[in-house]
């Protein structure tokens, strides 16, 4: 089942330079939105390059391990841990602001997984994710987790859920700019095997298109109309008859902004909080700039 949602009433972060006001009248609407989104992407990229070294090492686990066989289940009604999974050639530092946002709103059990940039197969990364989630459940006493995956990270998590039985462990999977139906951007990147797996018609995507009856996981996919990593843009939506999926269109920001923008963070929190509720379509647009 696919539900397409657009949210409204959120303001952005980027001020329009005064010189842009004097540009010709034809440079309005989509053109101005593109310039603002590009400026924000450049600023985020610069900041992320500075933070990248801090995310190379595996994060320290703040929660002590429970005694063998003595794991106490979380209290009824407690929120499950949140697992953050980064995108291609990235690391956990991309989620710095999202982690802070989640913690400020009561989500204190947040865990990040770094998979190697040398990883060449989505299936292998999904198996690693599965082992990581089992460790989290053993450590916290929770029997399920929520996942937020950016770009390739969302595809890895989806493979784990659909093809490796991960729907037993994953309550909600939120994806941000994930090429669910593949992307044709940057053909030269096909030299990397994992990029080839993200192309439309790949064997991995064909596996994800297969029937998935009884899948227990709820999917929420955020996709942006200014995402230059997605070609075509709508391929970041989930369209599968056996999946409970909600597609949320974000307007005015690019690919790198999805895991850091406060408007999207708010949408992610709402998606996690509504995990047990049936998604209802809204009106308007999640307008980030």
Secondary structure, 3 states (H helix, E strand, C coil): CEEEEECCCCCCCCCCCHHHHCCCCCCCCHHHHHHHHHHHHHHHHHHHHHHHHHHCCCCCCCCCCCCCCCCCCCCCCCCCEEEEECCCCCCHHHHHHHHHHHHHCCCCCEEEECCCCCCCCHHHHHHHHHHHHHHHHHHHCCCCEEEEEECHHHHHHHHHHHHCCHHHCEEEEEEECCCCCCCCCCHHHHHCHHHHCCCCCCHHHHHHCCCCCCCCCEEEEEEECCCCCCCCHHHHCCCCCCCEEEEEEEECCCCCCCCCCHHHHHHHHHHHHCCCCCCCCCCCCEECC
